[in-house]
């Protein structure tokens, strides 16, 4: 059962997806080019980038690394 089947997730229109609503300590999910990533926001930087921690692997990275190749047609961004 995928996270996209739950009705409690707050969906953000993929045409208007804005990372300006991201908050520290909140968990989000991104689906892009067929891959799904779930992460917690650890820190917000002044350059509009975010330090995130993957929920499944606990690996830390920048959000910009996840979308470095652009947003695919299947791009969705939801708050968990």
C-alpha positions as CSV (number, residue, x, y, z in Angstrom):
1,X,0.0,0.0,0.0
2,X,1.6,3.3,-1.1
3,X,1.4,6.6,0.7
4,X,-0.6,8.1,-2.1
5,X,-3.6,5.9,-1.3
6,X,-4.2,7.6,2.1
7,X,-6.8,10.4,2.1
8,X,-5.1,12.2,5.1
9,X,-2.1,13.4,3.1
10,X,-2.3,17.0,2.1
11,X,-1.8,17.1,-1.7
12,X,-0.2,20.0,-3.4
13,X,-1.1,20.7,-7.1
14,X,1.9,19.6,-9.1
15,X,1.6,22.5,-11.4
16,X,1.8,24.9,-8.5
17,X,4.1,22.9,-6.2
18,X,6.1,25.4,-4.1
19,X,8.7,24.6,-1.6
20,X,8.0,27.8,0.2
21,X,5.5,26.0,2.4
22,X,8.1,23.5,3.8
23,X,8.7,23.7,7.5
24,X,11.4,22.3,9.7
25,X,10.5,19.1,11.5
26,X,7.7,18.2,9.1
27,X,7.7,15.1,6.9
28,X,7.1,15.2,3.2
29,X,7.0,12.8,0.2
30,X,8.1,13.5,-3.4
31,X,7.3,11.4,-6.3
32,X,9.4,12.2,-9.4
33,X,10.3,10.1,-12.5
34,X,8.7,7.0,-10.9
35,X,10.7,7.2,-7.7
36,X,9.2,8.0,-4.3
37,X,11.2,9.7,-1.5
38,X,10.0,10.3,2.1
39,X,11.9,12.7,4.2
40,X,12.0,15.0,7.2
41,X,13.2,18.6,6.8
42,X,16.1,19.2,9.2
43,X,17.2,22.8,8.3
44,X,16.2,25.6,5.9
45,X,19.0,27.5,4.3
46,X,18.9,31.2,3.0
47,X,19.5,30.1,-0.6
48,X,16.0,28.3,-0.7
49,X,17.6,24.9,-0.2
50,X,16.7,22.4,2.5
51,X,18.7,19.9,4.5
52,X,16.6,16.7,4.6
53,X,16.9,13.3,6.2
54,X,15.4,10.3,4.4
55,X,12.9,8.5,6.6
56,X,13.9,5.0,5.4
57,X,17.7,5.3,5.3
58,X,18.3,8.2,7.7
59,X,20.7,9.6,5.0
60,X,21.0,13.4,5.0
61,X,21.2,15.4,1.8
62,X,19.9,18.5,0.2
63,X,16.5,18.7,-1.4
64,X,18.0,20.3,-4.5
65,X,19.8,17.0,-5.1
66,X,16.4,15.2,-5.4
67,X,15.1,17.5,-8.1
68,X,18.5,18.2,-9.8
69,X,17.2,16.7,-13.1
70,X,13.9,18.6,-13.1
71,X,10.3,17.7,-12.4
72,X,8.8,14.9,-14.4
73,X,5.2,14.6,-15.5
74,X,4.5,12.4,-12.5
75,X,5.9,15.0,-10.0
76,X,3.9,15.1,-6.8
77,X,4.8,16.7,-3.5
78,X,2.8,16.0,-0.3
79,X,3.0,16.6,3.4
80,X,2.8,13.4,5.4
